[in-house]
Amino acid sequence: QAAAACRAGHVRVNGERVKPAHSVKAGDEIRLRHAGRERIVVVSRTVRKRVGAPVAVECYVDNSPPPPPREFTVPVALRDRGTGRPTKRERRDLDRLHGH
């Protein structure tokens, strides 16, 4: 997933787009778009080999803005399971509700 995000241009190190094999060093600021939010991470130290999550958390500082409150997220219309596709009338009602 990380390599795909780099190729798509969603990852920037110190303001520049990077390729998946780009090396980072202590002090680098990494900005990425993931799941509709922007994450901002500053590398505090690097490790040479793979480590577990508790050790990895100590290697960066997360300066990301807090996620938006749940009350401001757009509610998703859910249909009951097994009801099939909406009818033409239901579709028009949904479009009118969404402002289309």
C-alpha positions as CSV (number, residue, x, y, z in Angstrom):
1,Q,0.0,0.0,0.0
2,A,2.8,2.4,0.8
3,A,4.5,1.8,-2.5
4,A,1.3,2.4,-4.4
5,A,0.7,5.6,-2.4
6,C,4.2,6.8,-3.4
7,R,3.7,6.0,-7.1
8,A,0.3,7.9,-7.0
9,G,2.0,11.0,-5.6
10,H,0.3,10.9,-2.2
11,V,3.6,10.8,-0.2
12,R,5.9,13.8,0.2
13,V,9.2,14.0,2.1
14,N,10.2,17.5,3.0
15,G,7.7,18.9,0.4
16,E,8.9,16.8,-2.5
17,R,7.2,13.7,-4.1
18,V,9.2,10.6,-3.6
19,K,9.5,7.1,-5.1
20,P,9.0,4.0,-2.9
21,A,12.7,3.4,-2.5
22,H,13.5,6.8,-1.1
23,S,15.6,6.8,2.1
24,V,14.6,8.9,5.1
25,K,16.7,10.2,7.9
26,A,16.1,11.7,11.3
27,G,14.4,15.1,11.0
28,D,12.6,14.4,7.7
29,E,8.9,15.4,7.6
30,I,6.6,13.0,5.8
31,R,3.2,14.1,4.6
32,L,0.7,11.6,3.1
33,R,-2.9,11.3,2.2
34,H,-4.6,8.2,3.5
35,A,-8.3,7.4,3.9
36,G,-9.3,11.0,3.2
37,R,-7.0,12.6,5.8
38,E,-3.6,14.1,5.8
39,R,-1.0,12.5,8.0
40,I,2.1,14.5,9.0
41,V,4.9,12.5,10.6
42,V,8.4,13.6,11.6
43,V,11.1,10.9,11.7
44,S,13.0,11.0,15.1
45,R,15.3,8.1,14.4
46,T,15.8,5.4,11.9
47,V,16.3,1.6,12.3
48,R,18.1,-0.8,10.0
49,K,15.9,-3.8,10.4
50,R,12.2,-4.6,10.7
51,V,10.8,-4.0,14.2
52,G,7.5,-4.4,16.0
53,A,4.9,-1.7,16.3
54,P,5.8,-0.7,19.9
55,V,9.4,0.1,18.8
56,A,8.3,1.7,15.6
57,V,6.1,4.2,17.4
58,E,9.2,5.5,19.2
59,C,10.9,6.3,15.9
60,Y,8.5,9.1,14.8
61,V,6.4,12.0,16.0
62,D,2.9,12.2,14.7
63,N,1.9,15.8,14.1
64,S,-1.3,15.0,12.1
65,P,-4.4,17.1,12.7
66,P,-7.1,15.4,14.7
67,P,-9.8,13.5,12.6
68,P,-13.0,15.4,12.1
69,P,-15.7,14.8,14.7
70,R,-18.2,12.1,13.8
71,E,-21.1,14.5,13.8
72,F,-19.7,16.4,10.8
73,T,-19.2,13.3,8.6
74,V,-21.7,12.6,5.9
75,P,-24.1,9.8,6.8
76,V,-24.2,7.0,4.3
77,A,-27.6,5.7,3.2
78,L,-27.9,2.0,4.1
79,R,-30.4,-0.3,2.5
80,D,-31.8,-3.4,4.2
81,R,-30.1,-6.6,3.2
82,G,-31.9,-8.5,0.4
83,T,-34.0,-5.5,-0.8
84,G,-32.2,-5.4,-4.1
85,R,-31.6,-2.3,-6.3
86,P,-33.6,0.8,-5.6
87,T,-36.6,1.4,-7.8
88,K,-36.8,4.4,-10.2
89,R,-39.0,6.2,-7.6
90,E,-36.6,5.5,-4.7
91,R,-33.6,6.6,-6.9
92,R,-35.3,9.9,-7.6
93,D,-36.0,10.4,-3.9
94,L,-32.4,9.7,-3.1
95,D,-31.2,12.1,-5.8
96,R,-33.5,14.8,-4.5
97,L,-32.3,14.1,-0.9
98,H,-28.6,14.5,-2.0
99,G,-29.3,17.6,-4.0
100,H,-28.7,16.3,-7.5
